[in-house]
């Protein structure tokens, strides 16, 4: 369950599961998406280039899907909260979807 305060709290975003993303990564992609229709692949390639220039390890290809899923979840929750919903819950299974 998310509230507006919990969604905006801290530098990291955890939406369930094993992945945690830096909030600035999501906001950076959002600004790129608004200013130019950047693809997921080009965005990840840009991050990999930055990582290469900083002697960091390249992101694996499956991270594109994980990041895309996290981005869509984050923006959907953010949108729902902006409409005035006090709390937003993400169902963990199909059975929980209508609760």
C-alpha positions as CSV (number, residue, x, y, z in Angstrom):
1,X,0.0,0.0,0.0
2,X,1.3,3.4,-1.0
3,X,0.4,6.9,0.1
4,X,1.7,10.1,-1.5
5,X,4.2,10.5,1.3
6,X,5.4,6.9,1.2
7,X,5.9,7.1,-2.6
8,X,8.0,10.2,-2.4
9,X,10.0,9.2,0.7
10,X,13.7,8.5,0.3
11,X,16.2,8.2,-2.6
12,X,15.2,4.6,-3.4
13,X,11.9,3.2,-4.8
14,X,10.8,-0.3,-3.9
15,X,7.6,-1.4,-5.4
16,X,7.7,-5.0,-4.3
17,X,9.8,-8.0,-5.4
18,X,13.6,-8.0,-5.3
19,X,14.3,-4.8,-7.3
20,X,15.0,-1.4,-5.9
21,X,15.6,1.6,-8.1
22,X,17.0,5.1,-7.4
23,X,14.2,7.7,-7.6
24,X,16.5,9.9,-9.7
25,X,16.7,7.1,-12.4
26,X,12.9,7.1,-12.8
27,X,12.7,10.9,-12.8
28,X,15.6,11.1,-15.3
29,X,13.8,8.7,-17.6
30,X,10.6,10.7,-17.2
31,X,12.2,13.9,-18.2
32,X,13.8,12.2,-21.2
33,X,10.5,10.7,-22.2
34,X,8.7,14.0,-22.1
35,X,11.4,15.9,-24.0
36,X,12.1,13.2,-26.6
37,X,10.6,9.8,-27.3
38,X,13.5,7.8,-25.9
39,X,13.2,4.1,-26.1
40,X,14.0,1.8,-23.2
41,X,16.9,0.4,-25.1
42,X,18.5,3.8,-25.8
43,X,18.0,4.8,-22.2
44,X,19.7,1.7,-20.8
45,X,22.4,2.0,-23.5
46,X,23.0,5.6,-22.2
47,X,23.3,4.3,-18.7
48,X,25.7,1.6,-19.8
49,X,27.8,4.2,-21.6
50,X,27.9,6.3,-18.4
51,X,28.8,3.1,-16.4
52,X,31.6,2.3,-18.9
53,X,33.0,5.8,-18.6
54,X,33.0,5.4,-14.9
55,X,34.5,1.9,-14.9
56,X,31.2,0.3,-13.6
57,X,29.6,-3.0,-14.7
58,X,27.2,-3.0,-17.7
59,X,23.5,-3.5,-16.9
60,X,22.1,-6.8,-18.1
61,X,19.5,-7.0,-20.8
62,X,16.8,-8.3,-18.4
63,X,17.0,-5.0,-16.5
64,X,15.2,-3.3,-19.4
65,X,12.1,-5.2,-18.6
66,X,12.5,-4.8,-14.8
67,X,13.0,-1.1,-15.2
68,X,10.1,-0.7,-17.6
69,X,7.8,-2.6,-15.2
70,X,9.0,-0.5,-12.2
71,X,8.6,2.7,-14.2
72,X,5.0,1.9,-15.3
73,X,4.1,0.8,-11.7
74,X,5.6,3.9,-10.2
75,X,3.9,6.3,-12.7
76,X,0.5,4.5,-12.4
77,X,0.6,4.8,-8.6
78,X,1.7,8.4,-8.8
79,X,-1.1,9.1,-11.3
80,X,-3.7,7.4,-9.1
81,X,-2.5,9.4,-6.0
82,X,-2.7,12.6,-8.0
83,X,-6.4,12.0,-8.7
84,X,-7.0,12.2,-5.0
85,X,-6.9,8.5,-4.0
86,X,-5.6,8.4,-0.4
87,X,-3.9,5.0,-0.7
88,X,-3.0,2.7,-3.6
89,X,-2.4,-1.0,-3.2
90,X,-0.7,-3.3,-5.7
91,X,-2.3,-6.7,-5.8
92,X,0.2,-9.6,-5.3
93,X,-2.0,-12.1,-7.2
94,X,-5.0,-12.1,-9.5
95,X,-7.2,-13.2,-6.6
96,X,-6.3,-9.9,-4.8
97,X,-7.0,-7.7,-7.8
98,X,-10.6,-6.7,-6.9
99,X,-9.9,-6.1,-3.1
